Amino acid sequence: MRTIKNSTVVGLYVLTMIASLFAVYFVMPLLKSAGLSQLWYYSIAMMIPFTLLIVLAGGLREKGLTFTQAFNIKKMSIADVVCSVAVAIGMFVSTGLLSFTVPLMQKIPFFQPPSFWVVKVPGGSTMFGEPVAGNFVLLIVLFALTLYGTFAEEIFGRGYLLTRQIGKYAWVLNGFMWTLFHVYSRWEYLLLLPGCLLLAYVTQRRNNTSIALLSHLLVQMIPFIIMIPMVVKG
């Protein structure tokens, strides 16, 4: 398995950031003007950067390796599962503690969200401008997008890049660039940075992308734990 230079890591992430900005500032307004609802113009547009991550990871991986070998996906020991849960808890706690930074960042012109940006509030009676109660379409679409995005980010960021980065502190650049990838919601940079660094660090130390996949998925499922009862009871 070949190694990847830091400059390549930066360059590939910059490419995905450009795709993210294109999705948000060109595709979203275009789909909105075509009459699509917030749920659909957000979901369709965000498929662009997520799909690019998968295409890059799949296209750049070495020939002759199985999927699990290419992306360092291994069976998880009990210790690995414990680490995954611990990372997920750490990411959840850090985002909670740093949630106050979001409105502060949004006061800075560069970090302000666009007017058409979708505000997602887990636990609210509406999401994406649609009622939550009884809205199984909303639940299914968001769940599918979340699974797809989580898989894409981890297969590319930890499975492909981090596995091939060299150096004891490769996780620092990996976690930092992963944070910057979220340029489409850059007002959350300070909120995301600790969790991104933590996940990258533990993944490198344990040398197993399965930990990153499980940790990220656990964190992403928290809003659905809140949302599912609201949809079903509606």
Secondary structure in CASP SS format (residue, H / E / C, confidence):
PFRMAT SS
TARGET T0000
AUTHOR 0000-0000-0000
METHOD secondary structure of the structure
MODEL  1
M C 1.00
R C 1.00
T C 1.00
I E 1.00
K C 1.00
N H 1.00
S H 1.00
T H 1.00
V H 1.00
V H 1.00
G H 1.00
L H 1.00
Y H 1.00
V H 1.00
L H 1.00
T H 1.00
M H 1.00
I H 1.00
A H 1.00
S H 1.00
L H 1.00
F H 1.00
A H 1.00
V H 1.00
Y H 1.00
F H 1.00
V H 1.00
M H 1.00
P H 1.00
L H 1.00
L H 1.00
K H 1.00
S H 1.00
A C 1.00
G C 1.00
L C 1.00
S C 1.00
Q H 1.00
L H 1.00
W H 1.00
Y H 1.00
Y H 1.00
S H 1.00
I H 1.00
A H 1.00
M H 1.00
M H 1.00
I H 1.00
P H 1.00
F H 1.00
T H 1.00
L H 1.00
L H 1.00
I H 1.00
V H 1.00
L H 1.00
A H 1.00
G H 1.00
G H 1.00
L H 1.00
R C 1.00
E C 1.00
K C 1.00
G C 1.00
L C 1.00
T C 1.00
F H 1.00
T H 1.00
Q H 1.00
A H 1.00
F C 1.00
N C 1.00
I C 1.00
K C 1.00
K C 1.00
M C 1.00
S C 1.00
I H 1.00
A H 1.00
D H 1.00
V H 1.00
V H 1.00
C H 1.00
S H 1.00
V H 1.00
A H 1.00
V H 1.00
A H 1.00
I H 1.00
G H 1.00
M H 1.00
F H 1.00
V H 1.00
S H 1.00
T H 1.00
G H 1.00
L H 1.00
L C 1.00
S C 1.00
F C 1.00
T H 1.00
V H 1.00
P H 1.00
L H 1.00
M H 1.00
Q C 1.00
K C 1.00
I C 1.00
P H 1.00
F H 1.00
F H 1.00
Q C 1.00
P C 1.00
P C 1.00
S C 1.00
F C 1.00
W C 1.00
V C 1.00
V C 1.00
K C 1.00
V C 1.00
P C 1.00
G C 1.00
G C 1.00
S C 1.00
T E 1.00
M E 1.00
F C 1.00
G C 1.00
E E 1.00
P E 1.00
V C 1.00
A C 1.00
G C 1.00
N C 1.00
F H 1.00
V H 1.00
L H 1.00
L H 1.00
I H 1.00
V H 1.00
L H 1.00
F H 1.00
A H 1.00
L H 1.00
T H 1.00
L H 1.00
Y H 1.00
G H 1.00
T H 1.00
F H 1.00
A H 1.00
E H 1.00
E H 1.00
I H 1.00
F H 1.00
G H 1.00
R H 1.00
G H 1.00
Y H 1.00
L H 1.00
L H 1.00
T H 1.00
R H 1.00
Q E 1.00
I C 1.00
G C 1.00
K C 1.00
Y C 1.00
A H 1.00
W H 1.00
V H 1.00
L H 1.00
N H 1.00
G H 1.00
F H 1.00
M H 1.00
W H 1.00
T H 1.00
L H 1.00
F H 1.00
H H 1.00
V H 1.00
Y H 1.00
S H 1.00
R H 1.00
W H 1.00
E H 1.00
Y H 1.00
L H 1.00
L H 1.00
L H 1.00
L H 1.00
P H 1.00
G H 1.00
C H 1.00
L H 1.00
L H 1.00
L H 1.00
A H 1.00
Y H 1.00
V H 1.00
T H 1.00
Q H 1.00
R H 1.00
R H 1.00
N C 1.00
N C 1.00
T H 1.00
S H 1.00
I H 1.00
A H 1.00
L H 1.00
L H 1.00
S H 1.00
H H 1.00
L H 1.00
L H 1.00
V H 1.00
Q H 1.00
M H 1.00
I H 1.00
P H 1.00
F H 1.00
I H 1.00
I H 1.00
M H 1.00
I H 1.00
P H 1.00
M H 1.00
V H 1.00
V H 1.00
K H 1.00
G C 1.00
END
